[in-house]
Amino acid sequence: MGQADERGDRIDVESNDRIIVVRPYGEMDISRAPSLQHTLRRALARGADVVVDLQHLTFCDSSGLNALLTARTEAAADGRTLYLAAPTHQVVQLLKVTGADTVFSIDPAPPIA
């Protein structure tokens, strides 16, 4: 199941008994960040830990990072964890430059939902 925008970028959501996997595709910028934040909030509302699979994200700017940071804070407030998995080189650089790599649990491998 996915939510596509006019550019064909989408955000897929999969789940099993333990986790919910959110997979954004394409570019995550100011026009798409609200959609990511909404999707992450809905995933967290289901009461499970959330893994954001970043392997298909070709670009992420500060608004996309802010959506991830907000979701991480909301997850922690409810006693859950938001993990990042398989970030692309550009996303890794964004996380490092901003220091956000120190606040997320990051798995270099993609998750299996």
Residue, then its C-alpha position, 0 to 999 in steps of 0.5 A: m500500500g502506498q501513497a503517491d504524489e504528482r511526481g510518482d514518489r510514494i511512501d509504502v507502509e508494511s507491517n508484521d506483528r512486531i514492527i511497521v516499516v515505512r518506505p519513502y521513495g524518490e525525493m523528500d523535500i518541503s513539498r513531501a515532508p508533511s506527507l511523510q510526517h502524517t504517515l509516520r504519525r499514523a504508523l506510530a498510532r498503531g502502537a508498534d515500533v517503526v522502521v523507516d527504510l531509506q534505501h529508496l530515498t534519492f534526496c532528503d532535505s532539512s524538512g524531511l529530516n525534521a519529519l523524522l526527528t519529530a516522529r522520533t520524539e513522538a515515538a520516544a514520548d510513547g515508549r516506542t522507538l523509531y529506527l532508520a534503516a539502509p540510508t543512502h549516501q546523501v541521507v547519511q551525509l545529512l544525518k552526519v552534518t546535522g548531528a542527527d546520526t547520534v540520536f537515531s538507531i541506524d541499521p545499514a541493512p534494509p528491514i524485512a517486514 
